[in-house]
Amino acid sequence: MVAEHLAALSSSCPVIIHTSNAEKSRQMQGVLEASRWTVKLAGAIGDHWVEQDWIAEVIAAYNKQD
């Protein structure tokens, strides 16, 4: 529902999808990319996914905007 809502809006920032549900993450990615949103996936797997995957994507997205 969130991906569909965002897809109806103009893209304004990168979106990072973090979930352990691979099928749904790909569906959300497709919906958003079809509406010209920049999307990265950061799987929510393991105990340290925020430190290992999510934060790396946040830093990379931030650096691209500079």
N, CA, C and O atoms as CSV, one atom per row, in Angstrom:
chain,resi,resn,atom,element,x,y,z
A,1,MET,N,N,0.816,-1.190,0.000
A,1,MET,CA,C,0.000,0.000,0.000
A,1,MET,C,C,0.866,1.263,0.000
A,1,MET,O,O,0.542,2.249,-0.662
A,2,VAL,N,N,1.954,1.220,0.740
A,2,VAL,CA,C,2.837,2.393,0.795
A,2,VAL,C,C,3.503,2.617,-0.560
A,2,VAL,O,O,3.589,3.753,-1.026
A,3,ALA,N,N,3.971,1.555,-1.189
A,3,ALA,CA,C,4.608,1.687,-2.502
A,3,ALA,C,C,3.626,2.261,-3.517
A,3,ALA,O,O,3.993,3.123,-4.315
A,4,GLU,N,N,2.407,1.799,-3.491
A,4,GLU,CA,C,1.395,2.311,-4.416
A,4,GLU,C,C,1.095,3.783,-4.136
A,4,GLU,O,O,0.903,4.566,-5.067
A,5,HIS,N,N,1.054,4.158,-2.872
A,5,HIS,CA,C,0.830,5.561,-2.519
A,5,HIS,C,C,1.979,6.431,-3.021
A,5,HIS,O,O,1.748,7.471,-3.636
A,6,LEU,N,N,3.210,6.011,-2.760
A,6,LEU,CA,C,4.365,6.779,-3.225
A,6,LEU,C,C,4.406,6.857,-4.746
A,6,LEU,O,O,4.763,7.893,-5.308
A,7,ALA,N,N,4.043,5.769,-5.409
A,7,ALA,CA,C,4.068,5.740,-6.871
A,7,ALA,C,C,3.128,6.779,-7.472
A,7,ALA,O,O,3.349,7.245,-8.589
A,8,ALA,N,N,2.095,7.138,-6.746
A,8,ALA,CA,C,1.149,8.148,-7.224
A,8,ALA,C,C,1.697,9.564,-7.058
A,8,ALA,O,O,1.118,10.512,-7.590
A,9,LEU,N,N,2.788,9.719,-6.340
A,9,LEU,CA,C,3.403,11.023,-6.093
A,9,LEU,C,C,4.624,11.211,-6.982
A,9,LEU,O,O,5.135,10.248,-7.554
A,10,SER,N,N,5.088,12.441,-7.097
A,10,SER,CA,C,6.336,12.699,-7.816
A,10,SER,C,C,7.497,12.214,-6.968
A,10,SER,O,O,7.511,12.401,-5.751
A,11,SER,N,N,8.464,11.592,-7.614
A,11,SER,CA,C,9.616,11.102,-6.857
A,11,SER,C,C,10.394,12.285,-6.310
A,11,SER,O,O,10.647,13.260,-7.017
A,12,SER,N,N,10.771,12.186,-5.039
A,12,SER,CA,C,11.460,13.309,-4.405
A,12,SER,C,C,12.724,12.901,-3.663
A,12,SER,O,O,13.503,13.759,-3.247
A,13,CYS,N,N,12.933,11.613,-3.495
A,13,CYS,CA,C,14.107,11.117,-2.790
A,13,CYS,C,C,14.247,9.625,-3.080
A,13,CYS,O,O,13.288,8.992,-3.521
A,14,PRO,N,N,15.411,9.063,-2.843
A,14,PRO,CA,C,15.552,7.615,-3.012
A,14,PRO,C,C,14.719,6.872,-1.961
A,14,PRO,O,O,14.501,7.374,-0.858
A,15,VAL,N,N,14.264,5.686,-2.316
A,15,VAL,CA,C,13.523,4.829,-1.400
A,15,VAL,C,C,14.365,3.592,-1.126
A,15,VAL,O,O,14.879,2.964,-2.052
A,16,ILE,N,N,14.503,3.249,0.134
A,16,ILE,CA,C,15.204,2.025,0.521
A,16,ILE,C,C,14.169,1.067,1.084
A,16,ILE,O,O,13.520,1.352,2.090
A,17,ILE,N,N,14.027,-0.067,0.422
A,17,ILE,CA,C,13.081,-1.088,0.866
A,17,ILE,C,C,13.843,-2.069,1.737
A,17,ILE,O,O,14.829,-2.664,1.301
A,18,HIS,N,N,13.385,-2.236,2.967
A,18,HIS,CA,C,14.034,-3.185,3.866
A,18,HIS,C,C,12.987,-4.162,4.395
A,18,HIS,O,O,12.105,-3.802,5.175
A,19,THR,N,N,13.114,-5.392,3.951
A,19,THR,CA,C,12.214,-6.452,4.365
A,19,THR,C,C,12.901,-7.791,4.129
A,19,THR,O,O,13.806,-7.894,3.301
A,20,SER,N,N,12.474,-8.796,4.844
A,20,SER,CA,C,12.995,-10.139,4.603
A,20,SER,C,C,12.114,-10.887,3.608
A,20,SER,O,O,12.404,-12.038,3.281
A,21,ASN,N,N,11.050,-10.264,3.122
A,21,ASN,CA,C,10.144,-10.879,2.159
A,21,ASN,C,C,10.604,-10.519,0.748
A,21,ASN,O,O,10.251,-9.463,0.223
A,22,ALA,N,N,11.390,-11.399,0.143
A,22,ALA,CA,C,11.998,-11.123,-1.162
A,22,ALA,C,C,10.950,-10.895,-2.245
A,22,ALA,O,O,11.107,-9.994,-3.070
A,23,GLU,N,N,9.902,-11.680,-2.258
A,23,GLU,CA,C,8.866,-11.544,-3.290
A,23,GLU,C,C,8.189,-10.175,-3.211
A,23,GLU,O,O,8.048,-9.497,-4.229
A,24,LYS,N,N,7.777,-9.773,-2.037
A,24,LYS,CA,C,7.097,-8.486,-1.878
A,24,LYS,C,C,8.048,-7.318,-2.121
A,24,LYS,O,O,7.631,-6.285,-2.644
A,25,SER,N,N,9.326,-7.470,-1.748
A,25,SER,CA,C,10.265,-6.373,-1.982
A,25,SER,C,C,10.438,-6.127,-3.474
A,25,SER,O,O,10.537,-4.978,-3.904
A,26,ARG,N,N,10.475,-7.190,-4.265
A,26,ARG,CA,C,10.601,-7.038,-5.725
A,26,ARG,C,C,9.340,-6.410,-6.313
A,26,ARG,O,O,9.421,-5.619,-7.252
A,27,GLN,N,N,8.182,-6.758,-5.767
A,27,GLN,CA,C,6.937,-6.145,-6.234
A,27,GLN,C,C,6.921,-4.650,-5.924
A,27,GLN,O,O,6.564,-3.836,-6.776
A,28,MET,N,N,7.308,-4.297,-4.702
A,28,MET,CA,C,7.357,-2.882,-4.330
A,28,MET,C,C,8.363,-2.138,-5.206
A,28,MET,O,O,8.095,-1.027,-5.664
A,29,GLN,N,N,9.511,-2.752,-5.434
A,29,GLN,CA,C,10.533,-2.143,-6.272
A,29,GLN,C,C,9.986,-1.874,-7.675
A,29,GLN,O,O,10.197,-0.795,-8.228
A,30,GLY,N,N,9.293,-2.842,-8.243
A,30,GLY,CA,C,8.736,-2.679,-9.583
A,30,GLY,C,C,7.712,-1.559,-9.666
A,30,GLY,O,O,7.720,-0.774,-10.614
A,31,VAL,N,N,6.835,-1.484,-8.679
A,31,VAL,CA,C,5.813,-0.426,-8.643
A,31,VAL,C,C,6.476,0.946,-8.587
A,31,VAL,O,O,6.088,1.860,-9.316
A,32,LEU,N,N,7.466,1.084,-7.728
A,32,LEU,CA,C,8.124,2.384,-7.567
A,32,LEU,C,C,8.979,2.755,-8.780
A,32,LEU,O,O,8.939,3.898,-9.236
A,33,GLU,N,N,9.736,1.820,-9.295
A,33,GLU,CA,C,10.597,2.120,-10.441
A,33,GLU,C,C,9.770,2.450,-11.681
A,33,GLU,O,O,10.200,3.248,-12.513
A,34,ALA,N,N,8.594,1.848,-11.813
A,34,ALA,CA,C,7.717,2.174,-12.940
A,34,ALA,C,C,7.249,3.624,-12.876
A,34,ALA,O,O,6.870,4.205,-13.893
A,35,SER,N,N,7.276,4.201,-11.689
A,35,SER,CA,C,6.882,5.596,-11.497
A,35,SER,C,C,8.090,6.515,-11.346
A,35,SER,O,O,7.969,7.644,-10.871
A,36,ARG,N,N,9.258,6.017,-11.755
A,36,ARG,CA,C,10.510,6.797,-11.790
A,36,ARG,C,C,11.101,7.118,-10.427
A,36,ARG,O,O,11.800,8.120,-10.278
A,37,TRP,N,N,10.834,6.294,-9.444
A,37,TRP,CA,C,11.487,6.440,-8.141
A,37,TRP,C,C,12.800,5.671,-8.185
A,37,TRP,O,O,12.884,4.624,-8.828
A,38,THR,N,N,13.821,6.178,-7.511
A,38,THR,CA,C,15.076,5.458,-7.337
A,38,THR,C,C,14.898,4.537,-6.144
A,38,THR,O,O,14.518,4.978,-5.059
A,39,VAL,N,N,15.175,3.256,-6.349
A,39,VAL,CA,C,14.908,2.255,-5.308
A,39,VAL,C,C,16.140,1.401,-5.068
A,39,VAL,O,O,16.805,0.976,-6.014
A,40,LYS,N,N,16.437,1.154,-3.821
A,40,LYS,CA,C,17.482,0.223,-3.406
A,40,LYS,C,C,16.864,-0.774,-2.439
A,40,LYS,O,O,15.930,-0.448,-1.707
A,41,LEU,N,N,17.387,-1.980,-2.445
A,41,LEU,CA,C,16.919,-3.008,-1.522
A,41,LEU,C,C,17.965,-3.235,-0.442
A,41,LEU,O,O,19.156,-3.330,-0.735
A,42,ALA,N,N,17.526,-3.319,0.790
A,42,ALA,CA,C,18.393,-3.652,1.924
A,42,ALA,C,C,17.659,-4.708,2.734
A,42,ALA,O,O,16.811,-4.385,3.566
A,43,GLY,N,N,17.983,-5.953,2.491
A,43,GLY,CA,C,17.281,-7.051,3.146
A,43,GLY,C,C,17.404,-7.029,4.654
A,43,GLY,O,O,18.490,-6.825,5.197
A,44,ALA,N,N,16.296,-7.239,5.323
A,44,ALA,CA,C,16.273,-7.277,6.791
A,44,ALA,C,C,16.555,-8.700,7.253
A,44,ALA,O,O,15.664,-9.417,7.707
A,45,ILE,N,N,17.815,-9.085,7.124
A,45,ILE,CA,C,18.205,-10.461,7.439
A,45,ILE,C,C,19.316,-10.443,8.477
A,45,ILE,O,O,20.304,-9.724,8.324
A,46,GLY,N,N,19.158,-11.222,9.519
A,46,GLY,CA,C,20.173,-11.314,10.553
A,46,GLY,C,C,19.973,-10.272,11.638
A,46,GLY,O,O,19.023,-9.489,11.607
A,47,ASP,N,N,20.876,-10.280,12.584
A,47,ASP,CA,C,20.771,-9.392,13.741
A,47,ASP,C,C,21.333,-7.990,13.486
A,47,ASP,O,O,20.994,-7.051,14.207
A,48,HIS,N,N,22.175,-7.841,12.484
A,48,HIS,CA,C,22.873,-6.576,12.284
A,48,HIS,C,C,22.603,-5.977,10.904
A,48,HIS,O,O,23.470,-5.309,10.340
A,49,TRP,N,N,21.410,-6.211,10.358
A,49,TRP,CA,C,21.130,-5.731,9.009
A,49,TRP,C,C,21.116,-4.211,8.921
A,49,TRP,O,O,21.443,-3.655,7.873
A,50,VAL,N,N,20.746,-3.533,9.995
A,50,VAL,CA,C,20.742,-2.064,9.954
A,50,VAL,C,C,22.176,-1.569,9.772
A,50,VAL,O,O,22.440,-0.735,8.907
A,51,GLU,N,N,23.085,-2.073,10.570
A,51,GLU,CA,C,24.476,-1.633,10.506
A,51,GLU,C,C,25.176,-2.096,9.235
A,51,GLU,O,O,26.049,-1.392,8.727
A,52,GLN,N,N,24.818,-3.250,8.715
A,52,GLN,CA,C,25.541,-3.814,7.586
A,52,GLN,C,C,24.942,-3.445,6.233
A,52,GLN,O,O,25.690,-3.192,5.289
A,53,ASP,N,N,23.649,-3.407,6.115
A,53,ASP,CA,C,23.019,-3.206,4.812
A,53,ASP,C,C,22.308,-1.858,4.690
A,53,ASP,O,O,22.565,-1.094,3.760
A,54,TRP,N,N,21.428,-1.579,5.624
A,54,TRP,CA,C,20.592,-0.390,5.522
A,54,TRP,C,C,21.409,0.892,5.577
A,54,TRP,O,O,21.224,1.772,4.737
A,55,ILE,N,N,22.295,1.013,6.532
A,55,ILE,CA,C,23.066,2.249,6.679
A,55,ILE,C,C,23.962,2.491,5.471
A,55,ILE,O,O,24.177,3.641,5.088
A,56,ALA,N,N,24.482,1.443,4.872
A,56,ALA,CA,C,25.311,1.603,3.672
A,56,ALA,C,C,24.495,2.208,2.537
A,56,ALA,O,O,24.996,3.060,1.803
A,57,GLU,N,N,23.250,1.780,2.382
A,57,GLU,CA,C,22.386,2.336,1.346
A,57,GLU,C,C,22.020,3.787,1.639
A,57,GLU,O,O,21.953,4.605,0.722
A,58,VAL,N,N,21.783,4.109,2.899
A,58,VAL,CA,C,21.463,5.489,3.276
A,58,VAL,C,C,22.642,6.405,2.958
A,58,VAL,O,O,22.456,7.476,2.381
A,59,ILE,N,N,23.832,5.997,3.324
A,59,ILE,CA,C,25.024,6.805,3.069
A,59,ILE,C,C,25.248,6.978,1.571
A,59,ILE,O,O,25.555,8.080,1.118
A,60,ALA,N,N,25.100,5.907,0.799
A,60,ALA,CA,C,25.287,5.985,-0.651
A,60,ALA,C,C,24.259,6.917,-1.291
A,60,ALA,O,O,24.608,7.710,-2.165
A,61,ALA,N,N,22.999,6.832,-0.868
A,61,ALA,CA,C,21.944,7.699,-1.405
A,61,ALA,C,C,22.217,9.150,-1.051
A,61,ALA,O,O,22.034,10.037,-1.885
A,62,TYR,N,N,22.648,9.399,0.164
A,62,TYR,CA,C,22.943,10.767,0.613
A,62,TYR,C,C,24.104,11.348,-0.207
A,62,TYR,O,O,24.051,12.501,-0.636
A,63,ASN,N,N,25.137,10.551,-0.418
A,63,ASN,CA,C,26.303,11.029,-1.152
A,63,ASN,C,C,25.966,11.335,-2.609
A,63,ASN,O,O,26.577,12.225,-3.201
A,64,LYS,N,N,25.023,10.629,-3.191
A,64,LYS,CA,C,24.622,10.893,-4.578
A,64,LYS,C,C,23.896,12.221,-4.713
A,64,LYS,O,O,23.921,12.829,-5.783
A,65,GLN,N,N,23.252,12.682,-3.649
A,65,GLN,CA,C,22.495,13.927,-3.704
A,65,GLN,C,C,23.397,15.147,-3.586
A,65,GLN,O,O,22.966,16.252,-3.918
A,66,ASP,N,N,24.610,14.989,-3.133
A,66,ASP,CA,C,25.530,16.138,-2.983
A,66,ASP,C,C,25.991,16.667,-4.313
A,66,ASP,O,O,26.763,17.625,-4.363
